[in-house]
Amino acid sequence: MKRSLVWLAVVSSMFLFTGCNDDENAKAEPRMYALYGDYESTKVFKVDTREMKLQTTMDVSPAQGPYGVECDTHEEAFALTRAAESIAIINYRTNEVVDVIPLKFKPRSTDHRENSDVVVVSGKSKPMAVTIGKYDHKVKHYFGEDTDRPVDKANYFGGGNATGHPYLLADGKRFLLLDRVNRKIFLFDIDNETPLAELATETTAHHVLTLESEHDDKGNGSYYVVLEGPKDPNDSSIPAAGIMKVTVTADNQLVEETIFHVDHEHGGAHHARFYGDKYLFLPTFYNKVYVIDKNTMSEVARFDAGKGGGHITFSLPKRIAVVTNHKDTFVTVVDVSNPQNPKVIENIEVAKPLMADELAAGKNTQAHTATFDKSGRYFYSVANCDHKLYEIDTDYGWISRTCHLDGSYIPMGDFVYY
């Protein structure tokens, strides 16, 4: 009898101990949330990806047209309200719109760093940028050219945005502004509206990327800029799309080192990404993805994807990648365990075809932003015109869950854990 009571006590204590641990782990384990904007309304959607349910819809008016959302602090995100000269700030933990800030231009995108108390916002309608206090939401300084002169989008790939994505350097004090109107890169100090340096680009430029190993703690070192190329792949008068390697020097100079070009026939380029510490993957509009060795700035491989290849997202645990094909109905899943010999695994249908009016309006089938969960197994993105967030189980190669979003066109967002 005594032994039975002892055993019962042990079993009961184990059960209670395990149960408490499970509760604590459930509370401690952060959830991933997706934040996406509806460009044709004033809505920002927040989805709990664990439950795959819409948690809330926020209205950012009087700001208009939240093209996307970019999280810039551990609580707040900037809604890229590109349809009007203002930008909205939301608290994604309390699900509230906390500020709408008037601007001199329609906003394009943002950048920030932990060691800086400002967020840099670049322009959609003008080749400008502005610094806004990360916590006080005050406008600090404007940079660039206060002009409504349009981008030459008839000849250059990449659309009508006046700037590319801004890039705040590691020192938190300087940033790069990609002026697509004048086809130049400017280096600015966040407290000085006169540029420190400028560098011409062959074509319009989209964004900047680098690795921590490529620069010092001040941000002096090597950067890689995606050049978008010609709108018409047969237009040999405009250099082909590619990647330009640029050095930022300690005395605030911008130096062009070298340029890698794709084949003209593969059209424009949009967004490159590093895989590991050596390889750049660059999707192109006409169905090819290039793999470039950053050390030699030369091609080491290429593989097929869909039309409008725009982004590539890596799962490091599974050593696979997913290519977003903006003008196709499927994503392309690739084995990148050997970056010099990537192998396409499959194409997975995620979106309906674009209608004629959607094509004419320049819309895409798939969102610009995507992510894998921490396991590397589940991939998340949005089918723009289908108004749905979807989850792909890459172990099985199918859409495992979806969440309907009550919007019209949902092109970009961000993912946060808390």
Residue pairs with C-beta under 8 A, 6 or more apart in sequence:
30 417
30 418
31 48
31 49
31 50
31 417
31 418
32 49
32 50
32 371
32 373
32 374
32 380
32 415
32 416
32 417
33 46
33 47
33 48
33 49
33 55
33 92
33 415
33 416
33 417
33 418
34 45
34 46
34 47
34 49
34 380
34 382
34 389
34 413
34 414
34 415
35 44
35 45
35 46
35 47
35 69
35 71
35 77
35 90
35 92
35 413
35 414
35 415
35 416
36 44
36 45
36 47
36 68
36 69
36 367
36 369
36 382
36 389
36 405
36 410
36 412
36 413
37 43
37 44
37 45
37 60
37 65
37 66
37 67
37 68
37 69
37 79
37 80
37 81
37 410
37 411
37 412
37 413
38 44
38 45
38 66
38 405
38 407
38 408
38 409
38 410
39 65
39 66
39 67
39 82
39 83
39 408
39 409
39 410
39 411
40 65
40 407
40 408
40 409
41 65
41 407
41 408
42 59
42 60
42 61
42 63
42 64
42 65
42 66
42 81
43 57
43 58
43 59
43 60
43 66
43 406
43 407
44 57
44 58
44 59
44 60
44 66
44 69
44 79
44 88
44 90
45 54
45 56
45 57
45 58
45 389
45 405
45 407
45 410
46 54
46 55
46 56
46 57
46 58
46 92
46 95
47 53
47 54
47 55
47 389
47 403
47 405
48 55
49 373
49 380
49 389
49 391
49 415
52 389
52 391
52 401
52 402
52 403
53 403
54 403
54 404
54 405
55 95
56 95
57 406
58 90
58 95
58 96
58 97
59 97
60 66
60 79
60 81
60 88
60 90
60 97
60 100
62 84
62 86
62 100
63 79
63 81
63 84
63 86
63 87
63 88
63 100
64 81
64 83
64 84
64 86
65 81
65 82
65 83
65 84
66 79
66 80
66 81
66 82
66 88
67 80
67 81
67 82
67 411
67 412
68 79
68 80
68 109
68 368
68 369
68 411
68 412
68 413
68 414
69 77
69 78
69 79
69 80
69 90
69 412
69 413
69 414
70 77
70 78
70 80
70 109
70 110
70 414
71 77
71 92
71 414
71 416
72 78
72 110
72 112
72 119
72 134
73 112
73 134
73 135
74 418
75 91
75 92
75 93
76 89
76 90
76 91
76 92
76 98
77 89
77 90
77 92
77 414
77 416
78 87
78 88
78 89
78 107
78 110
78 119
78 121
79 87
79 88
79 89
79 90
80 87
80 107
80 108
80 109
80 110
80 412
81 87
81 88
81 106
81 107
82 106
82 107
82 108
82 124
83 106
84 106
85 102
85 103
85 104
85 105
85 106
85 125
86 100
86 101
86 102
86 103
86 107
87 100
87 101
87 103
87 107
87 121
87 132
88 97
88 99
88 100
88 101
89 97
89 98
89 99
89 100
89 101
89 137
90 96
90 97
90 98
91 98
92 416
93 418
98 137
99 137
101 132
101 137
101 139
103 121
103 130
103 139
104 126
104 128
104 130
104 142
104 146
105 123
105 124
105 125
105 126
105 128
105 130
105 146
105 162
106 123
106 124
106 125
106 126
107 121
107 122
107 123
107 124
108 121
108 122
108 123
108 124
108 161
108 162
108 163
108 164
108 165
109 121
109 122
109 165
109 166
110 119
110 120
110 121
110 122
110 166
111 119
111 120
111 165
111 166
111 167
111 168
111 175
112 118
112 119
112 120
112 134
112 168
113 168
113 170
113 172
115 171
115 172
116 134
116 168
116 172
116 173
116 190
117 133
117 134
117 135
118 131
118 132
118 133
118 134
118 140
118 190
119 131
119 132
119 133
119 134
120 129
120 130
120 131
120 166
120 168
120 175
120 190
121 129
121 130
121 131
121 132
121 166
122 128
122 129
122 163
122 164
122 165
122 166
122 177
122 178
123 129
123 144
123 161
123 162
123 163
124 161
124 162
124 163
125 148
125 162
126 144
126 145
126 146
126 147
126 148
126 162
127 144
127 145
127 147
127 162
127 163
127 177
127 179
127 180
127 181
127 182
128 142
128 143
128 144
128 145
128 146
128 162
128 163
129 142
129 143
129 144
129 163
129 166
129 175
129 177
129 188
130 139
130 140
130 141
130 142
130 143
131 139
131 140
131 141
131 143
131 190
132 138
132 139
132 140
133 140
140 190
140 191
141 190
141 191
141 192
141 193
142 193
143 177
143 186
143 188
143 193
143 195
144 163
144 177
144 179
144 186
145 179
145 181
145 182
147 181
149 181
150 160
150 162
150 181
151 159
151 160
151 161
151 162
151 180
151 181
151 204
152 204
153 159
153 160
153 231
154 231
155 230
155 231
155 232
155 235
155 238
156 180
156 183
156 203
156 204
156 228
156 229
156 230
156 231
156 238
157 203
157 204
157 228
157 229
157 230
157 231
157 241
157 267
157 268
157 269
157 285
158 180
158 204
158 206
158 228
158 268
158 270
159 362
161 180
162 179
162 180
162 181
163 177
163 178
163 179
163 180
164 178
164 180
164 204
164 205
164 206
164 207
164 208
165 178
165 206
165 207
165 208
166 175
166 176
166 177
166 178
167 175
167 176
167 178
167 207
167 208
167 223
168 174
168 175
169 175
169 176
169 215
169 218
169 219
169 248
170 212
170 215
170 216
170 217
170 218
170 219
171 217
171 218
171 219
172 190
173 189
173 190
173 191
174 187
174 188
174 189
174 190
174 196
174 219
174 248
174 252
175 187
175 188
175 190
176 185
176 186
176 187
176 188
176 208
176 223
176 248
177 185
177 186
177 188
178 185
178 201
178 205
178 206
178 207
178 208
178 225
179 185
179 186
180 204
180 205
183 200
183 201
183 202
183 203
183 204
183 205
184 198
184 199
184 200
184 201
185 198
185 199
185 201
185 205
185 225
185 246
185 254
186 195
186 197
186 198
187 195
187 196
187 197
187 198
187 248
187 252
187 254
188 195
188 196
189 196
196 252
197 252
197 253
197 254
198 254
199 246
199 254
199 255
199 256
201 225
201 227
201 244
202 227
202 238
202 239
202 244
202 259
203 227
203 228
203 229
203 230
203 238
203 239
203 241
204 227
204 228
205 225
205 226
205 227
205 228
205 244
206 226
206 227
206 228
206 269
206 270
206 271
207 225
207 226
207 271
207 272
208 223
208 224
208 225
209 223
209 224
209 226
209 272
209 273
209 274
209 280
210 221
210 222
210 223
210 224
211 274
211 277
213 277
214 221
214 222
214 223
215 221
215 222
215 223
215 248
218 250
219 248
220 248
220 249
220 250
221 247
221 248
222 245
222 246
222 247
222 257
223 245
223 246
223 247
223 248
224 243
224 244
224 245
224 246
224 272
224 280
224 294
225 243
225 244
225 245
225 246
226 241
226 242
226 243
226 269
226 270
226 271
226 272
226 282
227 239
227 241
227 242
227 243
227 244
227 259
227 269
228 241
228 268
228 269
228 270
229 238
229 239
229 240
229 241
229 242
229 262
229 264
229 267
229 268
229 269
230 237
230 238
230 239
230 240
230 241
230 264
230 268
231 268
233 264
233 265
233 266
233 267
233 268
233 285
233 286
234 264
234 265
236 264
239 259
239 261
240 261
240 262
240 263
240 264
241 261
241 262
241 266
241 267
241 268
241 269
241 284
242 259
242 260
242 261
242 262
242 269
242 282
243 259
243 260
243 269
243 272
243 280
243 282
243 292
243 297
244 256
244 257
244 258
244 259
245 256
245 257
245 258
245 259
245 260
245 294
245 297
246 254
246 255
246 256
246 257
247 253
247 254
247 255
247 257
248 254
249 255
257 297
258 297
259 297
260 292
260 297
260 298
260 299
262 269
262 282
262 284
262 288
262 290
263 288
265 286
266 284
266 285
266 286
266 287
266 288
267 284
267 285
267 286
268 284
268 285
269 282
269 283
269 284
269 285
270 283
270 285
270 309
270 310
270 311
270 326
271 283
271 310
271 311
271 312
271 368
272 280
272 281
272 282
272 283
273 280
273 281
273 311
273 312
273 313
273 314
274 280
274 281
274 294
275 281
275 314
275 321
275 336
275 339
276 339
278 293
278 294
278 295
278 339
279 291
279 292
279 293
279 294
279 300
279 339
280 291
280 292
280 294
281 289
281 290
281 291
281 292
281 312
281 321
281 336
282 289
282 290
282 291
282 292
283 289
283 290
283 305
283 309
283 310
283 311
283 312
283 323
283 324
284 290
284 309
285 307
285 308
285 309
285 327
286 307
287 304
287 305
287 306
287 307
287 309
288 302
288 303
288 304
288 305
288 309
289 302
289 303
289 304
289 305
289 309
289 312
289 323
289 334
289 342
290 299
290 301
290 302
291 299
291 300
291 301
291 302
291 303
291 339
291 340
291 342
292 298
292 299
292 300
293 299
293 300
300 339
300 340
301 339
301 340
301 341
301 342
303 334
303 342
303 343
303 344
304 332
304 344
305 323
305 325
305 332
305 334
305 344
306 323
306 325
306 327
306 328
306 329
306 330
306 331
306 332
306 347
307 325
307 326
307 327
307 328
308 325
308 326
308 327
308 328
308 364
308 365
309 323
309 324
309 325
309 326
309 332
310 324
310 325
310 326
310 364
310 366
310 368
311 323
311 324
311 368
311 369
311 370
312 321
312 322
312 323
312 324
313 321
313 322
313 324
313 370
313 371
313 372
313 379
313 381
314 320
314 321
314 336
314 372
315 321
315 322
315 372
315 376
315 377
315 379
315 394
316 376
317 375
317 376
317 377
318 376
318 377
318 394
319 335
319 336
319 337
320 333
320 334
320 335
320 336
320 345
320 376
320 394
321 333
321 334
321 336
321 342
322 331
322 332
322 333
322 334
322 370
322 379
322 392
322 394
323 331
323 332
323 333
323 334
324 331
324 366
324 367
324 368
324 370
324 381
325 331
325 332
325 365
325 366
326 364
326 365
326 366
327 354
327 364
327 365
328 365
329 349
329 350
329 351
329 352
329 353
329 365
330 347
330 348
330 349
330 350
330 351
331 347
331 348
331 350
331 366
331 379
331 381
331 392
332 344
332 346
332 347
333 344
333 345
333 346
333 347
333 348
333 394
333 397
334 342
334 343
334 344
334 345
335 342
335 343
335 344
335 345
336 342
345 397
346 397
348 392
348 397
348 398
348 399
350 365
350 366
350 381
350 383
350 390
350 392
350 399
351 365
351 366
351 383
351 384
351 385
351 386
352 365
352 383
352 385
352 386
353 365
354 363
354 364
354 365
354 385
355 385
358 385
363 384
363 385
363 409
363 411
364 384
364 411
365 383
365 384
365 385
366 381
366 382
366 383
366 384
367 381
367 382
367 383
367 384
367 410
367 411
367 412
367 413
368 411
368 412
369 381
369 382
369 412
369 413
369 414
369 415
370 379
370 380
370 381
371 379
371 380
371 381
371 415
372 378
372 379
372 380
373 380
377 393
377 394
377 395
378 391
378 392
378 393
378 394
378 400
379 391
379 392
379 394
380 389
380 390
380 391
380 392
380 415
381 389
381 390
382 388
382 389
382 390
382 405
382 410
382 411
382 413
383 390
384 409
384 410
384 411
385 409
387 404
387 405
387 406
387 407
387 408
387 410
388 402
388 403
388 404
388 405
389 402
389 403
389 405
390 399
390 401
390 402
390 403
391 399
391 400
391 401
391 402
392 398
392 399
392 400
393 399
393 400
